[in-house]
């Protein structure tokens, strides 16, 4: 049960990050990489986040 709750929590964070990235891309005309760098996202997590975009 704990792993399910943790996965849901992680998914919620990912969705929030995706929305933040989309917002930066729309308002600042940034690339995915620029937005991820600005949000200080660990590069090991980039593929997962980009897949959600």
C-alpha positions in Angstrom: 0.0 0.0 0.0 2.8 2.4 0.8 4.4 1.9 -2.6 1.1 2.7 -4.3 0.7 5.9 -2.3 4.3 6.9 -3.1 3.7 6.2 -6.8 0.5 8.4 -6.7 2.4 11.1 -5.0 5.2 11.0 -7.5 2.7 11.0 -10.4 1.1 14.1 -8.9 4.5 15.9 -8.7 5.1 14.9 -12.3 1.8 16.3 -13.5 2.6 19.6 -11.6 6.1 19.7 -13.3 4.6 19.1 -16.7 2.1 21.9 -16.2 5.0 24.2 -15.1 7.1 23.2 -18.1 4.2 23.8 -20.5 3.6 27.2 -18.9 7.3 28.2 -19.3 7.3 27.0 -22.9 4.2 29.0 -23.7 5.1 32.2 -21.9 8.8 32.3 -22.3 9.0 30.4 -25.6 11.6 28.0 -24.1 12.5 24.5 -25.1 11.9 21.5 -22.9 15.6 21.5 -21.9 15.5 25.2 -21.0 12.4 24.8 -18.9 13.8 21.7 -17.1 17.0 23.5 -16.4 15.2 26.5 -15.1 13.2 24.3 -12.8 16.4 22.6 -11.6 15.1 19.1 -12.5 17.7 16.3 -12.1 18.8 15.2 -15.6 18.1 11.6 -14.7 14.4 12.4 -14.5 14.3 14.3 -17.8 13.2 11.3 -20.0 10.3 10.5 -17.7 9.1 14.1 -17.6 9.6 14.7 -21.4 7.6 11.5 -22.1 4.7 13.1 -20.2 4.8 16.2 -22.4 
